[in-house]
Amino acid sequence: MRLTVWTCPCVRSFLFVPIQVFCGDFGALLRTFLALVAVAFAIQFTLWILSPLPSYSIVSQSQRKFHQKFQFLSLLVRGIPESLRKDLIAVIWLLIILFWLARIQGSIDARRDAVNDTSTLPVITLVLPEKQIAIGRNPEDVFTDPSLKGYRIIGETKLLEELRGKETNDSKVNPPRVWRLLIQNNNWTYVFRGLSPQSAENERPAILAIREDKEGQLLILAPDVP
């Protein structure tokens, strides 16, 4: 049996994502403005580098020497018509700046959702039959570690030790412990323990991947801790 209780506070769509990247907040607007200025400068600078300087051009000797350092680039693109060359340069720089804007916004969103105080990801309660999961708490005896007899381990033992005994939410510890749903994909449920606002910027939570196609499984999602 699978029960899902989840109320989404916002509407996610393919249209919302690009708006969030460019206009999601003041920081995103400022990054977008600076990116447009930078890409306009980069396009003009690239066109200047790839265009031959006329002999009568009034430029300083230092500018002429700097321009000559990139003559090999001019030779590489000489066979491309000038109109097409300009379009290609503009498209390439726009793609580069779009990639970096999306990457920056993606990192910001990931950090926001990893921290409990700002996360938009749902709080999760996952109930499985005892024989189908190695770690977890017995709802009738949450203070006893489950036996791992019959299991084997490969990899870092400290990761398992770090999770055992902390499988349930606890608002009394500092920082509070809250388990959240990361994503559901191809019959797998990925959950993680949220970070505190004081956690380091480069800290990454451990992810648990749990199979969904288990008989007797119960999955409860909620927008926040009750």
Disulfide bonds with the S-S distance in Angstrom:
none
